[in-house]
Amino acid sequence: MVAGLAARLDRVATAVAGRGRPRVAVLEWTNPPFTAGHWVPDMVAAAGGAPTLGEAGQRSQATTWEAVARSRADLVVVAPCGYALPAAVEVASQLREGGHLPAGVPVWAVDADAAFVRPGPRLVDGVEALAAIIHPDVAADAGRDDANEFGDDLHLVGGEGAAERPQQTRDG
């Protein structure tokens, strides 16, 4: 099992090598906003992004919406701890509609419990999902048929940036 997980991470690393590293803000909580710490910044880096909030190996930290805006993220991932995808989509939609997130930046909601906040083998699923979000053409390069395989774990929230990718939902 470990060799298989390592091979999957190697495929992602190969697929994102030499690509630009978009700035990615991951929010672990939203009221008040919290940066995603611990291993999540490492996951973003492994997926070919540059984490803008939170520090690898450090606890998640309370932040402000102003700090989120100052992070100049190219995309935002809403990954509220304890929330499955439907609730995360609702929270992300409320944040977008409430003007809390930077305008013009794609916002993704993810099933944090499934693939982000619990240490274990599913973190590799999270890295693959992040790679598909950050580099949409990377899914096939990373051994997935397409980004639709992540339908259970992520969802592009409507609004600016939504036209670039088809919406991912639990129903596919």
C-alpha positions in Angstrom: 0.0 0.0 0.0 2.8 2.5 0.9 4.6 1.8 -2.4 1.3 2.5 -4.3 0.7 5.8 -2.4 4.3 6.9 -3.1 3.9 6.0 -6.8 0.8 8.2 -6.9 2.6 11.1 -5.3 5.5 10.6 -7.8 3.0 10.7 -10.7 1.7 14.0 -9.4 5.2 15.4 -8.9 6.1 14.5 -12.5 2.9 15.9 -13.9 3.3 19.3 -12.2 7.1 19.6 -12.6 8.1 22.7 -14.6 4.6 24.2 -14.4 3.8 27.6 -12.9 3.0 27.5 -9.2 -0.3 29.4 -8.7 -0.9 31.0 -5.3 -3.4 28.9 -3.4 -5.2 30.0 -0.2 -6.7 27.2 1.8 -9.2 28.0 4.5 -9.7 25.4 7.2 -12.4 27.4 8.9 -14.4 30.4 8.1 -16.0 32.0 11.2 -13.6 33.3 12.1 -11.3 32.5 9.1 -8.5 30.1 9.8 -5.5 29.3 7.7 -4.9 25.6 7.0 -1.7 24.5 8.7 -0.1 21.2 9.6 0.4 19.2 6.4 -2.0 21.1 4.1 0.6 23.6 2.9 2.8 20.6 2.0 -0.2 19.1 0.1 -0.6 22.3 -1.9 3.1 22.4 -2.7 3.1 18.7 -3.8 0.1 19.5 -6.0 2.1 22.2 -7.8 0.8 25.3 -6.0 2.3 27.9 -3.7 0.5 28.0 -0.4 -0.3 31.6 0.6 -1.8 31.1 4.0 -0.7 28.8 6.8 2.7 27.2 7.4 3.7 23.6 6.9 4.1 21.8 10.3 2.5 24.7 12.2 -1.0 24.8 13.7 -3.8 26.4 11.8 -4.1 30.1 12.7 -6.9 32.5 13.0 -6.6 35.2 10.3 -8.7 38.0 8.8 -10.5 38.4 5.5 -8.2 41.3 4.9 -5.2 38.9 5.2 -6.9 36.5 2.8 -7.2 39.3 0.3 -3.6 40.4 0.8 -2.4 36.9 0.1 -3.1 37.6 -3.6 -4.2 34.0 -4.1 -4.9 32.8 -7.7 -7.5 30.5 -6.3 -9.2 29.8 -2.9 -10.0 26.3 -1.5 -12.6 26.2 1.2 -11.9 23.1 3.3 -13.8 23.5 6.6 -12.7 20.9 9.1 -15.6 18.6 10.0 -17.6 19.4 6.8 -18.4 17.0 4.0 -18.8 18.4 0.5 -22.4 19.6 0.6 -21.8 21.7 3.7 -18.5 23.0 2.4 -20.2 24.1 -0.9 -22.8 26.0 1.2 -20.1 27.7 3.3 -18.0 28.6 0.2 -21.1 30.0 -1.6 -22.0 32.1 1.4 -18.5 33.5 1.6 -18.5 34.3 -2.1 -22.0 35.9 -2.0 -21.0 37.8 1.2 -18.0 39.4 -0.5 -15.5 37.8 1.9 -13.4 36.3 -0.8 -11.3 38.1 -3.4 -13.2 39.0 -6.5 -12.3 37.3 -9.8 -10.7 34.3 -8.0 -12.0 30.8 -8.5 -13.3 29.3 -5.3 -13.3 25.6 -4.7 -15.1 23.7 -1.9 -13.6 20.3 -0.9 -14.6 17.5 1.3 -12.0 18.2 3.9 -12.9 15.3 6.1 -12.4 12.9 3.2 -9.0 13.9 1.9 -7.5 16.9 3.8 -7.8 17.1 7.5 -7.3 13.5 8.7 -3.8 12.1 8.6 -3.8 8.9 6.5 -3.7 7.4 3.0 -6.6 9.6 1.7 -4.3 12.6 1.9 -2.9 11.3 -1.4 -6.4 11.7 -2.8 -6.3 15.3 -1.5 -3.0 16.0 -3.3 -4.4 14.5 -6.5 -7.6 16.6 -6.1 -5.5 19.8 -5.5 -3.4 19.0 -8.5 -6.5 18.8 -10.6 -7.8 22.1 -9.2 -4.5 23.9 -9.6 -3.5 22.4 -12.9 -6.7 21.3 -14.6 -4.9 19.4 -17.4 -2.9 17.4 -14.8 -5.5 14.8 -13.9 -4.6 12.5 -16.8 -0.9 13.1 -16.3 -1.3 12.0 -12.7 -2.9 8.7 -13.6 -6.6 9.8 -13.4 -8.9 9.7 -16.4 -10.0 13.3 -15.8 -10.9 15.7 -13.0 -14.4 14.3 -12.9 -13.0 11.4 -10.8 -12.8 13.9 -7.9 -16.6 14.5 -8.0 -17.0 13.2 -4.5 -14.4 15.5 -3.0 -14.5 18.9 -4.7 -16.9 21.5 -6.2 -16.2 24.7 -8.1 -18.5 27.3 -6.5 -20.3 29.5 -9.1 -19.3 33.1 -9.8 -16.2 34.4 -11.4 -13.9 31.6 -12.5 -16.7 29.1 -12.7 -16.7 29.1 -16.5 -13.2 27.8 -16.7 -14.0 24.3 -15.3 -17.2 22.2 -15.2 -18.8 22.0 -11.8 -17.8 19.0 -9.8 -20.4 17.6 -7.5 -21.2 14.5 -5.5 -23.3 13.4 -8.4 -20.4 13.8 -10.8 
